Each structure stands twice: as C-alpha cells, then as structure tokens.
Amino acid sequence: MGGKTTAMRRILGVDIGGVLRERGLVPIGNYADVPPVDGAFADLRKLGSVFDKIYVISKSGLEQQQRKRAWLETQHFSSETQIPLDNVRFCLRKEEKARLCWELAVTDFVDNRAEVLSYLGYVRHRYLFRGDPEEISRFTEVMPYVRCVDSWDELTNCLIGGRRKTGAARI
C-alpha cells in the first residue's frame, strides 16, 4: 500500500523505548527484566479492535535489536497484545522511521521523541508520549500537529474516543 491510505483503514505504529518499555530502569546486565510501561500491553490488546494493524517501529543498532526482541519475547508481548512479532520493525536511524511508516501506511504513531514525530509530516495523527520539555522546546514547529499524552490510559482514550489532533504538517 506504501503510504496510500483510505479513510477506512487505521494503522497504528508505536515505539518501544519509553512507550512500551520503561526508560532508564535497566538493571545491570539484565535488559529483559525492565518492566513494560504501565497499561501498554493491555491497552494495545484493546486497540487491536480499533486498528486494522498495529506495528512496533523502533530505532536500534543490530545488537540492540536482538535485546529488544528478547525483551518482547520475555515479556510475552505477542500473547499479551495479540500483535505478532512479525509486526516488529527496526531501523538504524531515527529519521528512517518515516520510511517505515510510509511503507506500512501508518495513520497514527506514538513516540516519546518530538524529533521523531517531526520526520512524520504525512502521518495524520502523532502522539508524543511523556515528552521531554527540553526536547519539545527544540522542536516547537511540530507541536501544533502533535497530541501530548502522559499515560497509556490517556493515549487509548484519545485513539478510541476520537479526541485526536489531526492535520499533517509539511515539515
């Protein structure tokens, strides 16, 4: 489909670090024990009835990709969310998330980085999850097109309830 969406199809993309997996809580040498963000897995399961497809899209080096896949498996991601591991995509640079979103025809994207959302001008609904105020101040041009959320409960209410900020930006 490559970036061409119809009004009826909704495709969600979500980042891993800081959105699915808590940030800054890596026990020494044990990445697999870092907990998921509260409510992430249960809410993704709910969102499966709202979206035609859900993808996990993450920027990671090759070694990090292996650790992230192992984390998803250890946390029983697929059984908890009903999202197959085949729907996990990795790229090597943040700006490459834009290409993946285009190829997968993503209509809604969630990331914890305003910078990443600034590359996704054609993604209709963009959500900044627990955004860093300092980074937000560096990417003010994208903020009118982004909805800021602080929890999975708030995000899910936006996605299901239709309180979505719309309008693709040309940035």
Secondary structure, 3 states (H helix, E strand, C coil): CCCCCCCCCCEEEECCECCCECCCCCCCCCHHHCCECCCHHHHHHHHCCCCCEEEEEEECCHHHHHHHHHHHHHCCHHHHHCCCHHHEEEECCCCHHHHHHHHHCCCEEEECCHHHHHCCCCCCEEEEECCCHHHHHHCCCCHHHEEEECCHHHHHHHHHHCCCCCCCCCC
